[in-house]
Amino acid sequence: MTTVLVIDDEPEVVRFVRRGLEAEGYQVLTATDGGDGLRMALTKRPDLMVVDLRMPEVDGEAVIAAVLVSSPQTRVLVLSAVADAEVRVRCLEQGVDILPKPFSIRELLARVRFGLRDATGKTTEELVLRVGRVMLDIRTRKLRVDGSESALSEREFLLMQHLMRKPDLVCTRSELLSAVWGYDFDPATNVVDVYVRRLRSKMTRDVIQTVRNVGYQLQSA
């Protein structure tokens, strides 16, 4: 799976970018300061980093410089409200793309896709997930089971995507709440069960099995 690391000291920006990237099928890592972001970049080796330039202590330029020395193949997209032309020139000279703040999530996703292209013009994105006879198109958010196709809402898509990335493994309700809805939901909520029922209603056969008192499992056969 293509991994994107988001480093920004504004938590609301991190959440906004993370949701957009996850909806497109990327694995997303996050950090809210440059020091943590640099350590994560050097240990996790993401395919692409989305980095804010102006952060306290360790700023974005320092993070980018250190990562590109260690892993020159890492692609970088800078988020910045900095108007200084000299800073922008330094980024561009390193082959780093720049997206000015404020920005739209559509433009950010387009720049991420472009940044992940290799010399042949192909991307490293995983565009279709397949588990047995189940297919999930990352681009269109359409689910296909035994040739029958259904469009999914954002939450249905994120839930199905998470289950399909862990075939035959049991995903607990708390895990699914965290991955799909974030940490703001009460663990006692039945929202996971509601959305599993919605997914099941769109399938010609039930591939999502209930594991009593634990969670759900997507069967590969």
Secondary structure, DSSP 8 states (H G I E B T S, - for coil): --EEEEE-S-HHHHHHHHHHHHHTT-EEEEESSHHHHHHHHHHH--SEEEEES--SSS-HHHHHHHHHHH-TT-EEEEEE----HHHHHHHHHTT-EEEESS--HHHHHHHHHHHTB-TTS-B----EEEETTEEEETTTTEEEETTEEEE--HHHHHHHHHHHTSTTSEEEHHHHIIIII-S-S-TT--HHHHHHHHHHHT-SS--EEEETTTEEEE---
